[in-house]
């Protein structure tokens, strides 16, 4: 299966759904362009949903790190959610679990952003 993605806007948070096999940065070039455009338009918080991602290699992990870096450079954050046990193990082995904020579900990831908003208001 090839790589596909979809970006939805959930109250100012970009929900990025990844599907298939992410093995080349070239495969995700349009995704990275859309993320860059979203940040330019003021959306700097993202949830990357890996529920339907079958496979990812080091090049694919680099795509995720690029999104995280771009969002943080603009004062935002990126949260990874719905990791399969295999992907969760990969994140632990590569120590990316210490770089990314991880959430069990999309709803849990969105709650992190809501809680951050409440803290900033106080």
ZADO-1210 file (C-alpha; in nm, 4 decimals, padded with zeros to 6 digits):
<atoms>
<atom x="00.0000" y="00.0000" z="00.0000" code="UNK" pos="1"/>
<atom x="00.1306" y="00.3440" z="-00.0871" code="UNK" pos="2"/>
<atom x="00.1428" y="00.6405" z="00.1460" code="UNK" pos="3"/>
<atom x="-00.1541" y="00.8757" z="00.1771" code="UNK" pos="4"/>
<atom x="-00.2482" y="01.1449" z="00.4253" code="UNK" pos="5"/>
<atom x="-00.5290" y="01.3797" z="00.5170" code="UNK" pos="6"/>
<atom x="-00.5173" y="01.6983" z="00.7243" code="UNK" pos="7"/>
<atom x="-00.8289" y="01.8116" z="00.9101" code="UNK" pos="8"/>
<atom x="-00.8706" y="02.1318" z="01.1086" code="UNK" pos="9"/>
<atom x="-01.0147" y="02.0735" z="01.4569" code="UNK" pos="10"/>
<atom x="-01.0598" y="02.4171" z="01.6168" code="UNK" pos="11"/>
<atom x="-00.7180" y="02.5378" z="01.5107" code="UNK" pos="12"/>
<atom x="-00.5369" y="02.2066" z="01.5602" code="UNK" pos="13"/>
<atom x="-00.4237" y="02.0225" z="01.2483" code="UNK" pos="14"/>
<atom x="-00.5124" y="01.6539" z="01.2657" code="UNK" pos="15"/>
<atom x="-00.2806" y="01.4669" z="01.0297" code="UNK" pos="16"/>
<atom x="-00.4000" y="01.1156" z="00.9417" code="UNK" pos="17"/>
<atom x="-00.1242" y="00.8985" z="00.7938" code="UNK" pos="18"/>
<atom x="-00.2027" y="00.5778" z="00.6074" code="UNK" pos="19"/>
<atom x="00.0034" y="00.3105" z="00.4369" code="UNK" pos="20"/>
<atom x="00.3824" y="00.2953" z="00.4231" code="UNK" pos="21"/>
<atom x="00.5944" y="00.6056" z="00.4852" code="UNK" pos="22"/>
<atom x="00.9399" y="00.5209" z="00.3564" code="UNK" pos="23"/>
<atom x="01.0675" y="00.8200" z="00.1582" code="UNK" pos="24"/>
<atom x="01.0689" y="01.1891" z="00.2343" code="UNK" pos="25"/>
<atom x="00.9676" y="01.2394" z="-00.1293" code="UNK" pos="26"/>
<atom x="00.6418" y="01.0490" z="-00.0596" code="UNK" pos="27"/>
<atom x="00.5552" y="01.3103" z="00.2018" code="UNK" pos="28"/>
<atom x="00.6721" y="01.6227" z="00.0200" code="UNK" pos="29"/>
<atom x="00.3156" y="01.7488" z="-00.0346" code="UNK" pos="30"/>
<atom x="00.2353" y="01.6784" z="00.3324" code="UNK" pos="31"/>
<atom x="00.5355" y="01.8829" z="00.4436" code="UNK" pos="32"/>
<atom x="00.4309" y="02.1663" z="00.2085" code="UNK" pos="33"/>
<atom x="00.0776" y="02.1676" z="00.3534" code="UNK" pos="34"/>
<atom x="00.2141" y="02.1726" z="00.7085" code="UNK" pos="35"/>
<atom x="00.4434" y="02.4617" z="00.6161" code="UNK" pos="36"/>
<atom x="00.1479" y="02.6495" z="00.4620" code="UNK" pos="37"/>
<atom x="-00.0676" y="02.5785" z="00.7696" code="UNK" pos="38"/>
<atom x="00.2014" y="02.7204" z="00.9972" code="UNK" pos="39"/>
<atom x="00.2299" y="03.0292" z="00.7751" code="UNK" pos="40"/>
<atom x="-00.1466" y="03.0766" z="00.8213" code="UNK" pos="41"/>
<atom x="-00.1184" y="03.0535" z="01.2006" code="UNK" pos="42"/>
<atom x="-00.1876" y="02.6846" z="01.2708" code="UNK" pos="43"/>
<atom x="00.1135" y="02.5567" z="01.4654" code="UNK" pos="44"/>
<atom x="-00.0377" y="02.2745" z="01.6709" code="UNK" pos="45"/>
<atom x="-00.0686" y="01.9279" z="01.5192" code="UNK" pos="46"/>
<atom x="-00.1829" y="01.5802" z="01.6137" code="UNK" pos="47"/>
<atom x="-00.0308" y="01.3071" z="01.3981" code="UNK" pos="48"/>
<atom x="-00.2623" y="01.0043" z="01.3992" code="UNK" pos="49"/>
<atom x="-00.0736" y="00.6843" z="01.3163" code="UNK" pos="50"/>
<atom x="-00.3750" y="00.4533" z="01.3473" code="UNK" pos="51"/>
<atom x="-00.3633" y="00.3458" z="00.9807" code="UNK" pos="52"/>
<atom x="00.0120" y="00.3681" z="00.9281" code="UNK" pos="53"/>
<atom x="00.1382" y="00.0205" z="00.8389" code="UNK" pos="54"/>
<atom x="00.5104" y="00.0849" z="00.8177" code="UNK" pos="55"/>
<atom x="00.7623" y="00.3627" z="00.8748" code="UNK" pos="56"/>
<atom x="01.1403" y="00.3672" z="00.8378" code="UNK" pos="57"/>
<atom x="01.4087" y="00.6209" z="00.9315" code="UNK" pos="58"/>
<atom x="01.3174" y="00.8482" z="00.6391" code="UNK" pos="59"/>
<atom x="00.9549" y="00.8429" z="00.7520" code="UNK" pos="60"/>
<atom x="01.0560" y="00.9193" z="01.1095" code="UNK" pos="61"/>
<atom x="01.2495" y="01.2163" z="00.9742" code="UNK" pos="62"/>
<atom x="00.9239" y="01.3469" z="00.8212" code="UNK" pos="63"/>
<atom x="00.7597" y="01.3353" z="01.1663" code="UNK" pos="64"/>
<atom x="01.0592" y="01.5125" z="01.3216" code="UNK" pos="65"/>
<atom x="01.0427" y="01.7805" z="01.0514" code="UNK" pos="66"/>
<atom x="00.6770" y="01.8507" z="01.1353" code="UNK" pos="67"/>
<atom x="00.7606" y="01.8646" z="01.5072" code="UNK" pos="68"/>
<atom x="01.0531" y="02.1016" z="01.4471" code="UNK" pos="69"/>
<atom x="00.8514" y="02.3343" z="01.2256" code="UNK" pos="70"/>
<atom x="00.5638" y="02.3534" z="01.4732" code="UNK" pos="71"/>
<atom x="00.7917" y="02.4114" z="01.7739" code="UNK" pos="72"/>
<atom x="00.9920" y="02.6770" z="01.5866" code="UNK" pos="73"/>
<atom x="00.6633" y="02.8649" z="01.5480" code="UNK" pos="74"/>
<atom x="00.5736" y="02.8256" z="01.9173" code="UNK" pos="75"/>
<atom x="00.3453" y="02.5255" z="01.8680" code="UNK" pos="76"/>
<atom x="00.3578" y="02.1546" z="01.9416" code="UNK" pos="77"/>
<atom x="00.3050" y="01.8195" z="01.7724" code="UNK" pos="78"/>
<atom x="00.1563" y="01.5172" z="01.9486" code="UNK" pos="79"/>
<atom x="00.1645" y="01.1612" z="01.8122" code="UNK" pos="80"/>
<atom x="-00.1363" y="00.9385" z="01.8800" code="UNK" pos="81"/>
<atom x="-00.2726" y="00.5909" z="01.8071" code="UNK" pos="82"/>
<atom x="00.0603" y="00.4109" z="01.7936" code="UNK" pos="83"/>
<atom x="00.0377" y="00.0375" z="01.7345" code="UNK" pos="84"/>
<atom x="00.2420" y="-00.1747" z="01.9779" code="UNK" pos="85"/>
<atom x="00.5039" y="-00.2199" z="01.7026" code="UNK" pos="86"/>
<atom x="00.5308" y="00.1559" z="01.6381" code="UNK" pos="87"/>
<atom x="00.5364" y="00.2295" z="02.0094" code="UNK" pos="88"/>
<atom x="00.8310" y="-00.0098" z="02.0442" code="UNK" pos="89"/>
<atom x="01.0069" y="00.1686" z="01.7558" code="UNK" pos="90"/>
<atom x="00.9579" y="00.5050" z="01.9288" code="UNK" pos="91"/>
<atom x="01.1070" y="00.3639" z="02.2502" code="UNK" pos="92"/>
<atom x="01.4056" y="00.2038" z="02.0718" code="UNK" pos="93"/>
<atom x="01.4814" y="00.5256" z="01.8810" code="UNK" pos="94"/>
<atom x="01.4147" y="00.7316" z="02.1961" code="UNK" pos="95"/>
<atom x="01.1633" y="00.9411" z="02.0033" code="UNK" pos="96"/>
<atom x="00.9251" y="00.8813" z="02.2931" code="UNK" pos="97"/>
<atom x="01.1382" y="01.1372" z="02.4792" code="UNK" pos="98"/>
<atom x="01.1185" y="01.3869" z="02.1908" code="UNK" pos="99"/>
<atom x="00.7494" y="01.3649" z="02.1010" code="UNK" pos="100"/>
<atom x="00.4537" y="01.3910" z="02.3287" code="UNK" pos="101"/>
<atom x="00.2567" y="01.0661" z="02.2852" code="UNK" pos="102"/>
<atom x="-00.1151" y="01.0141" z="02.3426" code="UNK" pos="103"/>
<atom x="-00.3214" y="00.6964" z="02.3322" code="UNK" pos="104"/>
<atom x="-00.6026" y="00.8486" z="02.1275" code="UNK" pos="105"/>
<atom x="-00.6806" y="01.1535" z="01.9183" code="UNK" pos="106"/>
<atom x="-00.9202" y="01.2747" z="02.1877" code="UNK" pos="107"/>
<atom x="-00.6460" y="01.2474" z="02.4512" code="UNK" pos="108"/>
<atom x="-00.4080" y="01.4463" z="02.2305" code="UNK" pos="109"/>
<atom x="-00.6669" y="01.7213" z="02.1778" code="UNK" pos="110"/>
<atom x="-00.7275" y="01.7296" z="02.5542" code="UNK" pos="111"/>
<atom x="-00.3569" y="01.8074" z="02.6065" code="UNK" pos="112"/>
<atom x="-00.3981" y="02.1168" z="02.3879" code="UNK" pos="113"/>
<atom x="-00.7175" y="02.2183" z="02.5723" code="UNK" pos="114"/>
<atom x="-00.5404" y="02.1832" z="02.9068" code="UNK" pos="115"/>
<atom x="-00.2491" y="02.3935" z="02.7790" code="UNK" pos="116"/>
<atom x="-00.4926" y="02.6667" z="02.6677" code="UNK" pos="117"/>
<atom x="-00.6529" y="02.6708" z="03.0133" code="UNK" pos="118"/>
<atom x="-00.3110" y="02.6989" z="03.1822" code="UNK" pos="119"/>
<atom x="-00.2150" y="02.9871" z="02.9539" code="UNK" pos="120"/>
<atom x="-00.5387" y="03.1706" z="03.0360" code="UNK" pos="121"/>
<atom x="-00.4825" y="03.1437" z="03.4123" code="UNK" pos="122"/>
</atoms>
